[in-house]
Amino acid sequence: MSHKDYYQILRVLPNATTAEIKKSYRLLAMEFHPDKNPSIQAAEQFALIKEAYAILSHPTERKKYDATRFSETYSNIRIATTPEEVRDMSKELVGRIQLMNPDRINLDKLVLDMEAVLSVYHIQLLEKWKDKKQNTLLVEDLLYCMQYVDRPDCLRLTRMMYAIDGLGHEGQQKINQFLRTYQQNYYWEKYKMVLALLMAILVCYLIYRS
């Protein structure tokens, strides 16, 4: 992904002070540090957190980043004012994907659009209303789109969905089930050739022994 929302990664607003950025970084670093959390996903997130903090804690680098973040690349991203409007954004994503050949999906743009739906502002909006029905429908839309993205982006985006307060048990269960299926498919595609080779060797060995 060429465009990373460092504010989203550090879970702060774009107008956050240096002190707020530092405080959030410390909390997240404690949560995802390899010494505290040995999972691969945590290590990936910890690397992103360090990268984000390196940019946002440096005034000059932050200024450069903001100039890029709010440039034309991001100028067409919508800002919703109600949970229904956030859901409308996710429905539009699903509709767009359904009309496309999966091989022709622009994954960078898809991830960028999903990040826009899950922006800090929108998550705070969803938390304020705590509409479990709308949040569950939103999760369903995003999970449909998520099946096409690469694994690192998938894991990062699902973590962002988990962060929605008021998501409800049903919404969390849908994310859990999706991740289990996604991971199974990922490892199957990654290792199926190795498994096929081992099976062929085993068959040859059994034929030889017989």
C-alpha positions, 0 to 999 in steps of 0.5 A: 500500500503506497499511502498509509494513514499514519494518524489512523495507525496511531489512532489520533486525529490529524490535528493531534498535538505532539504530546497526544501523538507521543502518548498514543504511541507509547500505549500502542507500542506497549500493546504490540511490542514483540516482548508483550505480544509475540504474534506475527500480526503484532510484529507487523503492527508494531513496525507500522506504529514505529514508522508512523511515529517517526514521521508524525513526531518530527515536525518537518517530516509531519509537515511533508506528510500532511502535504501529501496526505491532503493532496489531490490523492485524498481530495475526493475522499468523503467525510460522513456526518451520520452512521448511515452515511458511513454505511452508504460509503461501504455499500458503494464500495461493494457495488463497485467491486461487484461490477468488476472483474476481480483481476482488474481491481485496483487494490491500492485504491480499494484499501485507500477507500476502506481506510477512508470508511474506517477513518478516525473521525468515522470510527468516533462517529460510530462509537458516538451512536453505537448503532449495532445494526448499522455497524454490523451491516458496515462490517459485512460490506467491508469484509466482502471487499476485504477478501480481495486485499493482500494479507497485511492490509487485511489484518490491519483493516480488521484491527481497525474494525475491532476498534469500533466501540459498540460493534456488538457480539455479532459484528465481532463474530463475523470478523472472527469467522472471516479471519479464520476463513481468510487465513485458511485460504491464504495458507492453502494457496501458499503451501498447496504446491508444497503439499502436492509435491510431498504427496507425489513423493509419498505415492512414489515411495509407496509404489517403490516399496510395493 
